[in-house]
Amino acid sequence: MSEEHPVAYEVVGPVAYVSLDRPEYSNSQNSVMTYALDAAFTRATEDDAVKVIVLRGNGKHFTGGHDIGTPGRDHHVSYENKAAIWWDHTSREGGDQRFAREMEVYLGMCRRWREIPKPMIAQVHGACIAGGLMLAWICDLIVASDDAFFSDPVLRMGMPGVEYFAHPWMLGPRLAKEILFTGDRFTAQRAYEVGMVNRVVPREELAGAVDEMAGKIAQMPQFGLALTKRVVNLCENQMGLQDGIDAAFGYHHFAHSYNAETRAGDPLGGMDAKAMAAANREKDN
């Protein structure tokens, strides 16, 4: 791993394994990771021998979410837009800059990846926090270890959840409100009970369970898998997913602007990485 190569890629038989690889920072997602993920997913999609894509994380956690404070945070760096037809954020200011960047790097990429025509399995262990939920939710299936936990504590920043706001569709409205209002973690078992997770297995059995599932899927006709995935996604869209995400994204950025106006220009409402970690520890205790 290096800060220049934060995603590992491996193909074994018909399965491409895409691994988040910033373990010393809990696989927090900076822009270079986002574009490395996009390159890996594109590579897997264009490889005719790959039937299934597995997304996993190296180290102790799947991912701690968006990078809001590591030395590798690169929110002012310019990248070629691939997910949204919009201007580059680095030449803009204030809300214009934030909207342009998050439209591309967060919301746009998640929508782009959700449409990948090959089945995707999220292999989740340890923490799956905030932006981690976004990565898990764009996958078609989620297999979690019994030590996995999930949360979206972004309301601590005064914002209504992460950018890809799929919470009501993934969790149901009442649990979505509970985990957002409280910032509490919920377990893999709870996620399974509400249908967000397909399977929960002991930590030592996680990789094997994912491999078994991927192997079964890989036996199905590739074009049939692509069409089936598209049909289910279209049905989910008809249940309001895309419109809901668009509406939430607007309120998310209104909250950023409110924070910037009332917190001396800080769009995160005073909750940097250290403050967020401390608040989460205090809540857990």
C-alpha positions in Angstrom: 0.0 0.0 0.0 1.0 3.6 -0.6 -0.9 6.8 -0.7 -0.6 6.7 -4.5 -2.1 3.2 -4.7 -4.8 2.8 -2.0 -6.7 0.0 -3.7 -5.5 -3.5 -4.4 -6.8 -5.6 -7.3 -6.7 -9.3 -7.8 -8.6 -11.8 -10.0 -9.0 -15.4 -8.9 -11.0 -17.5 -11.5 -14.2 -15.6 -12.3 -14.0 -13.2 -9.3 -12.3 -9.8 -9.1 -11.4 -8.8 -5.6 -11.1 -5.0 -5.1 -9.6 -4.2 -1.7 -9.5 -0.8 0.1 -5.9 -0.5 1.2 -5.3 2.3 3.6 -5.4 0.2 6.8 -3.5 2.6 8.9 -6.3 5.1 8.4 -9.1 2.6 8.7 -9.4 2.7 4.9 -10.8 6.2 5.0 -11.8 7.3 1.5 -9.9 10.2 -0.1 -10.2 11.2 -3.7 -7.3 9.2 -4.9 -9.0 6.1 -3.4 -12.3 7.0 -5.1 -10.6 7.2 -8.5 -8.6 4.1 -7.8 -11.8 2.3 -7.0 -13.3 3.5 -10.2 -10.4 2.3 -12.2 -10.6 -1.1 -10.5 -14.3 -1.5 -11.1 -13.9 -0.4 -14.8 -11.1 -3.0 -15.2 -13.3 -5.7 -13.7 -16.3 -4.7 -15.9 -14.3 -4.8 -19.1 -12.7 -8.2 -18.3 -14.9 -10.8 -19.9 -13.5 -13.5 -17.6 -14.8 -11.7 -14.5 -18.3 -12.7 -13.5 -18.5 -11.2 -10.0 -16.8 -8.3 -8.2 -16.1 -8.5 -4.5 -15.4 -5.2 -2.5 -13.5 -5.7 0.7 -11.1 -3.9 3.1 -7.6 -4.7 4.2 -6.8 -4.4 7.9 -9.0 -4.1 10.9 -12.0 -2.4 9.3 -13.9 -2.4 6.0 -13.8 1.4 6.1 -14.2 4.3 8.6 -15.9 6.5 5.9 -14.8 9.6 4.1 -11.4 11.1 4.8 -12.0 14.2 6.9 -8.6 14.5 8.5 -5.7 12.2 7.5 -2.4 13.5 6.1 -3.6 12.1 2.7 -6.8 14.1 2.6 -6.8 15.6 -0.9 -10.0 17.6 -1.2 -8.3 20.5 -2.9 -6.7 18.3 -5.6 -8.0 18.3 -9.2 -9.1 15.0 -10.9 -10.7 14.4 -14.2 -14.4 14.1 -13.7 -15.8 10.8 -14.7 -19.1 10.5 -12.8 -20.7 14.0 -13.3 -20.6 16.4 -16.2 -19.8 19.5 -14.1 -16.9 21.9 -13.7 -13.8 21.2 -11.7 -14.3 22.1 -8.0 -10.8 23.5 -7.4 -11.5 26.6 -9.4 -14.6 27.4 -7.4 -15.4 28.7 -3.9 -17.7 28.1 -1.0 -20.9 26.1 -1.7 -20.0 26.0 -5.4 -16.8 24.1 -4.6 -18.3 21.7 -2.2 -21.3 20.9 -4.4 -19.0 20.3 -7.5 -16.7 18.0 -5.6 -19.3 16.0 -3.8 -21.5 15.7 -6.9 -18.5 14.0 -8.6 -16.5 12.2 -5.9 -19.3 11.0 -3.6 -22.8 11.0 -5.1 -21.8 10.7 -8.7 -19.4 7.8 -8.2 -21.9 5.9 -6.1 -24.5 6.2 -8.8 -22.0 5.2 -11.4 -20.9 2.1 -9.5 -24.5 1.0 -8.7 -25.0 0.6 -12.5 -22.0 -1.7 -13.0 -23.6 -4.6 -14.9 -21.8 -7.3 -13.0 -22.9 -8.5 -9.5 -21.1 -6.9 -6.7 -20.7 -8.3 -3.2 -19.6 -6.2 -0.2 -17.4 -8.2 2.2 -17.8 -6.2 5.4 -15.9 -6.7 8.7 -15.2 -4.3 11.5 -16.4 -0.7 11.0 -18.6 0.4 8.2 -19.2 4.0 9.0 -20.9 6.9 7.1 -19.2 6.8 3.7 -18.7 3.1 4.2 -22.4 2.6 4.1 -22.4 4.3 0.7 -19.8 1.8 -0.6 -21.7 -1.2 0.9 -25.1 0.0 -0.4 -24.0 0.3 -4.0 -23.2 -3.4 -3.9 -25.9 -5.9 -4.8 -25.2 -8.2 -1.8 -23.6 -7.6 1.6 -22.0 -10.4 3.6 -20.9 -9.3 7.0 -18.8 -10.8 9.8 -20.4 -11.0 13.2 -17.9 -8.3 14.4 -19.1 -5.8 11.8 -20.9 -2.7 12.9 -22.5 0.1 11.0 -23.3 3.8 11.7 -24.0 7.2 10.1 -23.0 9.8 12.7 -23.0 12.7 10.2 -25.9 14.4 12.0 -23.2 15.4 14.6 -22.1 17.8 11.8 -25.6 19.1 11.5 -26.2 17.3 8.2 -29.0 14.8 7.3 -26.7 11.8 6.7 -24.2 11.0 4.0 -24.5 12.1 0.4 -25.8 8.9 -1.1 -28.9 9.0 1.1 -30.3 5.5 0.7 -31.1 5.0 4.4 -34.9 4.7 4.2 -34.7 2.1 1.3 -31.9 0.1 2.9 -33.1 0.2 6.5 -36.8 1.2 6.5 -37.9 4.7 7.6 -38.1 4.1 11.4 -34.7 2.5 11.8 -33.2 5.1 9.4 -34.5 7.8 11.7 -33.3 6.1 14.8 -29.7 5.6 13.6 -29.5 9.1 12.2 -31.1 10.8 15.2 -28.9 9.0 17.7 -25.7 8.4 15.8 -25.7 4.9 17.4 -24.0 1.9 15.9 -26.1 -1.0 14.8 -24.8 -4.6 14.6 -24.5 -6.9 11.6 -27.3 -9.0 13.1 -29.6 -6.0 13.3 -28.7 -5.1 9.7 -29.6 -8.7 8.7 -32.9 -8.6 10.6 -34.1 -5.5 8.6 -32.8 -6.9 5.3 -29.8 -4.6 4.7 -27.3 -7.6 5.0 -27.7 -10.9 3.2 -25.7 -13.1 5.6 -23.8 -12.8 8.9 -21.0 -15.3 9.5 -18.2 -15.7 12.1 -15.2 -13.5 11.3 -13.0 -16.4 10.4 -15.6 -17.7 7.9 -16.2 -14.4 6.1 -13.9 -14.9 3.2 -15.1 -18.4 2.6 -18.7 -17.4 2.7 -18.2 -14.7 0.2 -16.2 -17.0 -2.1 -18.9 -19.6 -2.0 -21.6 -17.0 -2.8 -19.5 -15.5 -5.6 -18.9 -19.0 -7.1 -22.6 -19.8 -7.2 -23.4 -16.5 -8.9 -20.5 -17.0 -11.4 -22.3 -20.1 -12.8 -25.2 -18.1 -14.0 -25.3 -16.6 -17.6 -23.5 -13.2 -17.5 -25.9 -11.3 -19.7 -28.8 -12.7 -17.6 -27.2 -11.4 -14.5 -26.7 -8.0 -16.0 -30.3 -7.8 -17.0 -31.6 -9.0 -13.7 -29.5 -6.5 -11.8 -30.8 -3.7 -14.0 -34.5 -4.8 -13.5 -34.2 -4.8 -9.7 -32.4 -1.4 -9.8 -35.1 0.0 -11.9 -37.8 -1.2 -9.5 -35.9 0.3 -6.6 -35.8 3.6 -8.6 -39.5 3.4 -9.1 -39.8 3.2 -5.3 -38.3 6.7 -5.2 -34.6 6.0 -4.5 -33.1 8.3 -7.0 -35.5 11.2 -6.4 -35.0 10.8 -2.6 -31.2 10.9 -2.9 -31.4 14.0 -5.1 -33.6 15.8 -2.5 -31.4 14.8 0.4 -28.2 15.9 -1.4 -29.7 19.4 -1.7 -30.4 19.5 2.0 -27.0 18.1 2.8 -25.4 21.0 1.0 -27.8 23.5 2.6 -26.4 22.2 5.9 -22.8 22.6 4.7 -23.6 26.2 3.9 -25.3 26.8 7.2 -22.3 25.5 9.0 -19.9 27.7 7.0 -22.0 30.8 7.8 -22.3 30.1 11.5 -19.0 28.3 12.3 -16.5 30.7 10.9 -16.3 29.1 7.5 -16.2 25.5 8.7 -18.6 23.4 6.6 -18.2 20.4 8.9 -19.7 22.2 11.9 -16.6 22.0 14.0 -16.5 18.2 13.7 -13.1 17.3 12.3 -11.8 13.7 12.4 -10.6 14.0 16.0 -13.8 15.6 17.3 -15.9 13.1 15.5 -13.9 10.1 16.9 -14.1 11.5 20.4 -17.9 12.1 20.1 -18.4 8.6 18.9 -16.3 7.1 21.7 -18.2 9.1 24.3 -21.5 7.9 22.8 -20.4 4.3 22.8 -19.3 4.5 26.4 
